[in-house]
Amino acid sequence: MDTINLMPGERKDRKKVDNLIRLYSLIAGLSLVLFSTCAPSPEKAEPSVTEVLDHAIRAHGMEAIDSIQLAFTFRERDYTIELEGGKYLYTRSFTDSLGQPVRDELSNAGLVRYRHDSLQPLTAKDSAAYAGSVNSVRYFFLLPYGLRDPAVIAELLDTVDIRGRAYNQVRVTFEEAGGGEDFEDVYHYFFNDDTGELDYLAYTFEAEDGGIRFREAINKRRVNGILVQDYINYGLDGDDRDIASIARRFEAGELPELSRIENTAVRVQ
């Protein structure tokens, strides 16, 4: 390789050029770092309501419970839930005021009641009332499973902050066909933006002069992969049903505690 010999003046000029190149490189590097630091981070894409609900169902371990058997005790009554494809069987067992064992069975065929294993005749009104009671306990225990049912009308509302955490808020109403006798009730579900879990829920109801309820999830635990949680139940009775401001009112301490929703002896197969 040929060697190029530079004169003293040329070497001095070359040195100046090299120093300028190094300076420009340093300035360019600092500019790139400064631009990367100051440039706004890309905004997190807003999820769809379907994505929020799917995330929640996965977070609760309920994405594959179309075939499951589980049991639990709620307010001194024993419940079982059996799902097998499109078939279901929900039972409630307890002892009545006369000391008689009673078992209600709600299936695709409707509700039947047994006392001492003998089938009991029921009026249409009583049958509907017992079915609604059993189904209500089942519905809340399995949340958020069921929020993808065909009768559900789900709408993603603005994100809200509760106790310093962000929540995806989903409003749910029901089609009259398939939505049950309480299809006019309105629900708001608050899903943790990070974990996807259902930490709070609220609903209005029309029965017995109506009112509004707000539930806070507590005592979270996993039972055979399923997230089970209890709730503190807050609320007001009567015409005050402003569900749009319910999260703010909860944080402001404007909702009195009414009861505790506690599920015990939970077993999942």
Buried (B, 14 or more C-beta within 10 A) or exposed (E): EEEEEEEEEEEEEEEEEEEEEEEEEEEEEEEEEEEEEEEEEEEEEEBEBEBBBBBBBEBBBBEEBEEBBBBBBBEEBBBBBBBEEEEBBBBBBBEEEEEEEBBBBBEEEEBBBBEEEEEEEBEEEEBBBBBBBBBEBBBBBBBBBBBEEEBBEBEBBEEBEBEEEBBBBBBBBBEEEEBBBBBBBBBBBBBBBEBBBBBBBBBBBBEEEBBBBBBBBEEEEEBEEBBBBBBBBBBBBEEEBEBEEBBEBBBEEEBEEBEEBBBEEBEBE
